[in-house]
Amino acid sequence: MAEEAFRLMQEAHAEKGGFWNRLRNHHEWQRAERLLEEAEIDTIAPLSQQLRTADLRPYLSIAALRPESEKEKLVDSVVTRRRSLLRGGDRPAQSTQHTDLSGGRLLIYVPEENLADGAAKYASRGFFDVDNVPPWDLWVVFAGGALLSWVPSELLGLAQSGIDVNIEGCIAWLK
């Protein structure tokens, strides 16, 4: 059902373009939304709660915030809290193992281009949320209208699956 819904959404997007108000009224889009409700895709997204530490949870979705300066503050607050948690307060961070971070990639998310159709959430098994936002544990910075996140090598395939079905192109790898 979910795959059929995403196919219908892609058809509506191709026919009507990326204008949200026109898409919401398109009969294929409405049919797709009904299919997604029936499929209950939230129940098949096992990563939905992973990499989303409760202590770092943003007070609002970055997709819902306006203006850009508020998005910058939100991301900065998450990054600052993460740094503090990793340091254990005022102590320097201590690691029991050495992790090679070179295998990951940087991901860009542009909230203003988001259609929030849930396709990336389903395809990535919950790596992205319904608004196509990557997990806040991986956020780096918000600048120039885009959120930059680091994706570890172990999750590149899941992230790519979400990117592949993201018809509006609001998530992409940094070149």
C-alpha positions as CSV (number, residue, x, y, z in Angstrom):
1,M,0.0,0.0,0.0
2,A,2.7,2.4,0.9
3,E,4.6,1.8,-2.3
4,E,1.4,2.5,-4.3
5,A,0.9,5.6,-2.3
6,F,4.3,6.9,-3.1
7,R,3.9,6.1,-6.8
8,L,0.6,8.2,-6.8
9,M,2.4,11.0,-5.0
10,Q,5.1,11.0,-7.6
11,E,2.5,11.1,-10.4
12,A,0.7,14.0,-8.8
13,H,4.0,15.8,-8.3
14,A,5.0,15.3,-11.9
15,E,1.6,16.5,-13.1
16,K,1.1,19.5,-10.8
17,G,4.7,20.5,-9.9
18,G,5.9,21.1,-6.4
19,F,3.2,23.6,-5.3
20,W,1.8,22.2,-2.0
21,N,-1.6,23.8,-2.4
22,R,-2.1,22.2,-5.8
23,L,-0.8,18.9,-4.7
24,R,-3.1,18.6,-1.7
25,N,-6.1,19.0,-3.9
26,H,-5.0,16.6,-6.6
27,H,-7.1,13.4,-6.6
28,E,-4.1,11.1,-6.8
29,W,-2.4,12.8,-3.9
30,Q,-5.6,12.5,-1.8
31,R,-5.9,8.8,-2.7
32,A,-2.2,8.3,-1.7
33,E,-2.8,10.0,1.7
34,R,-5.7,7.6,2.3
35,L,-3.5,4.6,1.4
36,L,-0.8,5.8,3.8
37,E,-3.2,6.1,6.6
38,E,-4.5,2.6,6.0
39,A,-0.9,1.2,5.7
40,E,0.0,2.7,9.1
41,I,3.6,3.3,8.0
42,D,4.6,4.5,11.4
43,T,4.4,1.0,12.6
44,I,7.0,-0.2,10.1
45,A,9.7,2.4,10.8
46,P,11.9,0.8,13.4
47,L,14.5,3.5,13.4
48,S,12.0,6.3,14.3
49,Q,13.2,6.5,17.9
50,Q,16.9,5.8,17.3
51,L,19.4,8.6,17.0
52,R,16.8,10.8,18.6
53,T,18.0,11.2,22.2
54,A,15.2,12.5,24.4
55,D,17.5,15.0,26.2
56,L,18.3,16.5,22.8
57,R,14.7,16.7,21.5
58,P,14.1,20.0,19.8
59,Y,11.2,22.1,21.3
60,L,9.6,22.3,17.8
61,S,10.1,20.6,14.4
62,I,12.7,22.4,12.3
63,A,10.3,22.0,9.4
64,A,7.6,24.1,11.2
65,L,9.8,27.0,12.3
66,R,10.0,30.4,10.7
67,P,12.1,32.5,10.2
68,E,15.5,31.1,9.3
69,S,17.1,32.6,12.4
70,E,14.8,30.5,14.6
71,K,15.9,27.3,12.8
72,E,19.6,28.3,13.4
73,K,18.9,28.8,17.1
74,L,17.1,25.4,17.3
75,V,19.9,23.5,15.7
76,D,22.5,25.3,17.7
77,S,20.7,24.5,20.9
78,V,20.6,20.8,20.0
79,V,24.3,20.8,19.1
80,T,25.3,22.6,22.3
81,R,23.2,20.2,24.5
82,R,24.8,17.2,22.7
83,R,28.3,18.6,23.3
84,S,27.5,19.1,27.0
85,L,26.1,15.6,27.3
86,L,29.1,14.1,25.6
87,R,31.5,16.0,27.9
88,G,29.5,14.9,31.0
89,G,29.0,18.5,32.0
90,D,32.3,20.3,32.3
91,R,34.6,17.3,31.8
92,P,36.2,16.6,28.4
93,A,34.5,13.8,26.5
94,Q,36.0,10.4,27.2
95,S,35.7,7.5,24.8
96,T,36.3,3.9,25.6
97,Q,36.8,3.1,21.9
98,H,38.2,4.9,18.9
99,T,35.7,5.6,16.2
100,D,36.7,6.3,12.6
101,L,34.3,9.1,11.5
102,S,35.8,9.3,8.0
103,G,33.4,6.8,6.5
104,G,30.3,8.9,6.9
105,R,28.8,11.6,4.6
106,L,27.3,15.0,5.0
107,L,23.6,15.3,4.3
108,I,21.6,18.5,3.4
109,Y,18.0,19.0,4.3
110,V,16.2,22.1,3.0
111,P,13.0,22.6,5.0
112,E,11.5,25.2,2.6
113,E,11.3,22.5,-0.1
114,N,9.7,19.9,2.0
115,L,6.3,18.2,1.0
116,A,6.2,16.0,4.2
117,D,4.7,13.1,2.3
118,G,6.2,10.4,4.5
119,A,7.9,8.6,1.6
120,A,11.5,9.1,3.0
121,K,10.4,7.9,6.5
122,Y,9.0,4.7,5.1
123,A,11.9,4.0,2.6
124,S,14.5,4.7,5.2
125,R,12.7,2.6,7.9
126,G,12.5,5.7,10.1
127,F,15.9,7.3,9.6
128,F,14.0,10.4,8.3
129,D,10.9,11.5,10.0
130,V,7.6,12.3,8.2
131,D,8.9,15.8,7.4
132,N,12.1,14.3,5.9
133,V,14.2,15.6,8.8
134,P,17.2,13.5,9.7
135,P,17.7,12.4,13.4
136,W,18.7,15.3,15.6
137,D,21.5,13.4,17.2
138,L,23.3,13.8,13.8
139,W,22.7,17.5,13.3
140,V,25.8,19.7,12.7
141,V,24.6,23.2,11.7
142,F,21.8,25.2,10.1
143,A,23.0,27.8,7.6
144,G,22.0,29.2,4.2
145,G,18.5,27.7,4.5
146,A,19.7,24.2,5.0
147,L,20.4,21.7,7.8
148,L,23.7,19.9,7.6
149,S,23.8,16.5,9.3
150,W,26.5,13.8,9.4
151,V,25.4,10.3,8.5
152,P,27.7,7.4,9.8
153,S,28.8,4.9,7.2
154,E,26.6,2.2,8.7
155,L,23.4,4.2,7.9
156,L,24.3,5.5,4.4
157,G,22.2,2.9,2.7
158,L,19.1,3.7,4.7
159,A,19.6,7.5,4.2
160,Q,20.1,6.8,0.4
161,S,16.8,4.9,0.3
162,G,15.0,8.0,1.7
163,I,16.7,10.3,-0.7
164,D,15.8,8.1,-3.6
165,V,12.0,8.5,-3.0
166,N,12.1,12.2,-2.0
167,I,10.4,13.6,-5.0
168,E,10.8,17.2,-4.1
169,G,14.6,16.9,-3.5
170,C,14.7,18.5,-0.1
171,I,17.3,15.9,1.1
172,A,20.5,15.3,-0.7
173,W,24.2,14.4,-0.1
174,L,26.6,17.3,0.1
175,K,28.8,17.1,-3.0
